[in-house]
Amino acid sequence: MSLKIKLIILNYLEFAVWGAYLISLGIYLNKMGMGEDIRHFYSMQGFVSIFMPALMGMVADRWMQGQRVLSLCHTLAGLFMLAACSYAIGAGEAVEFWPLFTLYSISVAFFMPTIALGYSVAYAALEGDGQDSVKAFPPIRVWGTVGFICCMWAINLLGLHDTAWQLGVSGALSLIMAAYSLTMPAMKVANDDSRKKSIVEALGLKAFKLFLNPRMALFFLFSMLLGVCLQITNGYATPYLTTFQGIAEYADTFAVKYPVILTSLSQISETLCILLIPYFLSKFGIKRVILIALLAWTLRFLFFGLGNPSGGVWLFVLSMIVYGVAFDFFNISGSLFVNQETDENIRSSAQGLFMMMTNGLGAAIGMQAAGAIQSYYVPSFEQGETVTQQMAHDAIAGWQQCWYIFAAYAFVVAILFAIFFKDSKKPVEG
């Protein structure tokens, strides 16, 4: 088997693990009467992303080969996710928040570092084979998104999207990934001099000096503010779509019966929009591309609020399409900005700081805030409660208010970014 095929399988499995539950978990939690707790499950991914990737990366740098750390993390993530599934299936309708949340949280804590570790394993393998990772990796990484989409579709088509079995699928795939990781080329462990680095250096905390530069401090602040948007639709899009089940005219529509498949259009759009970034960057520059991303987030939420599963389903589809612009144009362009504007001796640490502000602090704060808004506007239903059409209408009206608030938030951030952020080509010294 060629190295390219091996790495394609690695990326496919890595993101299939995530795709098994990331978009559909909210449906199950809502069904179990834990709709108000969705925010806690999704914000946990942000909280653990603040420190776990750095800690596991330090282990891979100092003491253990990267592919073995990747395997270890997937083993633990898989076992705890299977334990979460086993508990939930055994408990049935009596499932409780704390046992499920605890097992899930431990699993997620070990899964989140595997994304960066998987990248490191792939880069090392390509470079060890004499290939240019910058050119060779993107076509390989696309298959990760394909794996995510395929698993989403399978979960929905098999009818597992509103059951705890989605967690079992994720756990099983994680254990397969753990075994497969050990077939990857061995990575080097740091030499003795590298091991003498301080914990501050090893965790990339030196990059925090960038906050002393007003322009970079402003950029990282906006990164956190935009990061607030990242997990909202992952957690709440499918529970919102399934709310339409309570209304007779929408109950048999595609969007209601297959909400996960409809939502997967977002990931398809994400894959395609990556190809547009070089043109947009050369045409408009980094600041305008990031501004386009912020406006796309506004439309992402607005279209959700305006659409419906019947005559307005095209608005849902548009929301999925603009997601690719919203996600890619900021995450990739923001990463390029950090790469351009920082000196090479702190560049890797600065990238870690960028990820911490967006996928860590921003995403965690965003889910907690979104959950509070959802709890205020959307009526909650007890597990097993018969939902009347009027109750469903009231819930949808509440959801629409939430989407409009989220859209207004993104629009305000876009205006502030346009006013206050100033571009510059002067690199920041390390």
N, C-alpha and C positions, 0 to 999 in steps of 0.2 A: 504494500500500500504506500502510495506517495505521501510525502510530508504534507502537501497541500490538502489531500483528502483527510488525513488524520486530524489536521487542525480544523477543517470544516466540521467534522463530526464533534470535535471538542466544543466548538462554539455553538453548534446546534443543540447539543445536550445541555450546555450551561444555561442557555436562555429558555429551553423547554421546561427546565425545572421551575423557573420563575413564571412562565406563561401558564402553568397548570392552575395557579390560584390568584395571581396578582389582579386580574380584571374581574374575576368571578367571586372572590371571597366575600365581597360585600353583599352579594345576593344571599348567600348561605347565612351570614350573620343577621341580616335583616329578617330572614325567615325564622330564625331561632329567637327572635325578640331582642336581639342585641344590636339593632340599627344604630342606637346612640353610641355604641362602642366601636363602630367601624373606624372612627378617627384614631382610637388607641392602637388598633392593630396596624394601621398604615403609618402612623407617626413613629411607631417603633422602628421601622426600617430607616427612618431619618436619624433617630437617636443613636442607633448602633453604628450608623455610617460615620458618625463624628469621630469614633475612636477605633473601632474594630479593624477596618482595612489597614490602618497605620500599624496597629499591633501585629497583625498577621504578616504584613509586609516586612516588619522588622525581624520576625522569626525566620522568614524566608531569606532575608538578606544575611542574617548572622549565623543561624544554627542549623537550618534544615533546607534541603533542596526544595525549590519552589513547587515542583510537581507533586512532591510528597505533602507539603503543606496544603496544597489545593485538594489533594485526596483526603487528608485528615479533616479539613473543614467540611467537605461534602459528606463525609461519613457521619460526622456529628449532626450536621444540618438534616440529613436524611433520617437518621434514627429518631431525632426529636420531632420531626414533622410526622413520621409514622406513628409516634407515640401520641401526638395531638389528634391524628385521625382515629386511632384506636380508642382513645378516650371519648371523642365526640360520637363515634358510631355506637359505642357501648352505652353511653349515657342517653342516646336518642333525644327525645324532646326535653329531657331533664338536664341537658348540657348547661354547665355553669361557666361564667366568664373567667374566673381566676385560673382554674386548672387548664382550660384551653389556651388562654392568653399567655400563661407562663411557658407552656411547652412550645407554643408558636414563637414566642419571643426568643427563646434560646436557639431555636432552629434558625431564625432570621439572623441572629447575631453571628452565627457561623457561615450563613450563606452569603451575606453582603460582601465580605472580603473576597469571595471567590471570583467576582467579576474582574477586579483588578489583578488578582493572581492569575486568572486565565489569560489575560492580556500579556502579563509578564512571561508566562510559559510560552505563549505563541511567539512573542518577539524574540525570545532567546533561541527558540527552535529555528526560526527563519534566519536569524543572523548567524547561527551556528552552521547553517546550510549555505551560507554565502549569499543570501538574498537580501534585498533592500526591504526592510519591514514596512517602510512608509508606503511603498508601492504595492507590496504583496499582501499586506494584512487587510486593507479595506474590503476587497472582494471576498475574503474569507469571513470577515466579521458580518457581512450581510446575511450569511447563513444562520447566524445567531438569531436575527430577527425572524427568519423563516421558521426556525425551531419554535420560537415564542408563538408565532401565529398558528402553526400547525397544532401545537398543544392546546391553544385556546379553542380552536375549532373542534378538536377531538373531545374536549371536556364538555362543550356545549352540545355537540351532536349525540354524545353518549348519555346526555341527561344528567351529568354529574355537577353542573354549574351551581345547583342549589343544595348540594349535599357535601358532607365532610370528606367524601371519597376523593375530591380534588386534592386534598392535602396528602392523601395516601399516594396518589399518582406522582405528586411532586417529590415525596420522600423516596419512592422507589426509583425515580429517575435520578435523584441525587446520589443514591448508592451506586447506580450504574455508572454515573459520572465519576464517582470516587475511584472505582476500579479502573475505568478507562484512563484516568489522569496518570496512573502509574505507567502507562505505555508510552508516555511522552518522553522526549529526550531529556536526559538529566541536566538540571541547571546547576551552575556553579554557586558555591556558598562563599560569602565574603572572606577576604583574607584577614589576618590578625590585625592589621592596621585599621581596616574598616570596622572591626569589632570594637575598637577602642573609642569609637565615636560616642559622644554623650547621648543620653536618651533624647535630649532636646534636638540634636542633629538627626538622630535616627528617625524620629517621628516627624521630621520636617517642620518643627516649630519655629525655626529661624525665619521662615517665610512671613511670620507675623510682623516682622519689621516693615513689611510693605504697607501696613496701616499708618506708618509715619509719613507716607507720601500721600498728600490729599487726593490726587487723581486716582490712585490705586485703591485708596480707602473707599472712595465714592463708588468705584466699580464693584468692589466686593460687597458693599452695602446693597447696591442694586441687584447683585447676584443673589443675595439672600432674599430680597423682596420678590424677585421673580421666581426663586425656588419655592416660594409659598404656593405657586400654582401647580407644581409638578405632579403631585400625587392626588389632587382633588378628583379628577375624572377617573383615575384608576380605582379609587375607592367608592365613588358615588354614581358614576355613569350607569352601570348596569342595575343597581338597586332602583335608580330613578326610572329606567325603562320598564322594569318589571312591575312598577306601581300601576302602569296602564292596564295590567291584567284585570283590574277591578272594574274596568269600563267595557261594556259589551262590544261597542263598535271597534275597539282596539285589541281585544283579547286574542284574536287569531291572526294578527298582523305579524310580519316577519320580524320587525324590531322587538316585539314583545316575546315571541317564541324563541328567537335566536339573538338575544342581546349581546352575547359575547362575540358572536360572529360579526355582527354589525360593528361593534367596537373595534374589532381587529382591523377594520379599514384604516384606523389611526396608525397602526404599525406598518401597514402596507404603504401608506403615504409617507411615513417616516423614512422607509427604505428608499423611496423614489426621490424625496427632497434632498437627501444627501448629495445626489448628483447635481443639484442646482446651485449648491453653495459656491463652488469656484467662480461661476459666472456672476452671481450676485455680489460676491466680495470684490471682484475686479471692477464691476460696474458701479456699485454704490458705496463701497467701503464698509469697514467693520461697524461703525456707529449706526449707520442707517440699516444695516442688516439686523443688528440687535433690536433696533426700534421696530422693524418689520415683525420680528418675533414677538415683541410685546403686544403689538396690535393684533397679531394672529391669536394670542391667548385671549384677548378681548372677544374676538369673533368666535373662538372655540366655545366659550361659556355662553355668549349671547345666542348662538344658534341652538344650543341645548334648550335654553329657556323658551325660544320662539317655536321650536318644532313640535311635532307629534307623530305617532307611529303610522298615521294614515296619509292624509293629503300633505302633511308637513314633514314627511320622512326625509324629503330632499334636504331640509335644513339640518337634520341629524347627519346626513351624508356629508354635507359641506363642513360640519363641525369636525368630522373625522379627517377630512382632507386638509383643513388648515392646521390640524394638530402636527402634521409633519413639518410645516414651516415653523410653528410655535416651538416645538421641541428641538429640532435640528439647528435652526438658525441661531438660537441662543447658545445651546450647549457646545456646538462645534465652533461657532464664531467666537464665543467667549473664551474657549480654550486657546484658539489661535491668538486672540488679543493678549492673553496672559503670556503666551510663548513669545510674542513680539515685544512686549513691553517690559520684560524682566531680563536681567542678566543671566547668563547660562548657568552660573554656579548656584542659583536659587530657583531655577526654572522648574525642576521637578517638584520641589516643595511648594512652589506657588500654584502648580496644577492641583496638588493635593488640597491646598487651602481653598481653591475655587470649588472643588467638589464638595468640600466640607460645608461651605457656605450655601451651596445650592441644594444638593441631595441630602445634606445632613441637617443643619439648622433650619434652612428655609423650608424644606419639605416637612419636617417635624412640626414646626410652628404653624405652617399652612394647614395641615390636617387637623390640628387641635382647634384652630380658629374656624375652619370650615365645619367641623363637627359641632361646634357651639352654635353656629348660624343655622345649621341643618336642624338641630334639636329645638331651636326657638321657632322656626317657621314651619317645619314639617310635623304633622301629628304622628305620634307613634302608635303602633298597633301591637297588642299583646300576641304572644305566640298562639297560633290556632284560632285567633279571633276571626269571625266572619266579617269581611270587609264589604260594606255596601258601596254602591256606585257613588253616593254622595261623599262618603268617607274618602274614596279614591280620588274624586274631583278635588276635595279639600287638600289632600296630600300633594297632588300634582301642582295645585296653585301655590302651595308652600315651596315646593321644589323650584318652581319658576322664579319665585322671589330670590331664592338662594343663587340660582344661576345669574340673575341680573346683578346681584351684589358682587359676585365673583368677577363678572365682566367689568363692572364699574371700578373695582379694585385694580384690575390689570390695566385699564385705560388710564387711571390716575398715575400709576407707576410709569406708564409710557410717556405721559406728558412731563412728569418730573425728570425722567431720563433725558428727554429731548432738550429740556431747559438747562439742566445743571451739568450733564456730563460733557466734558470737553475731550476731544481726541488729541493724541499727541504721538509723535514717533520717537520721542526720547526714551531710551531704555532705562529701567530702574536698576540701579547698581545693587549687587548682592553684598 
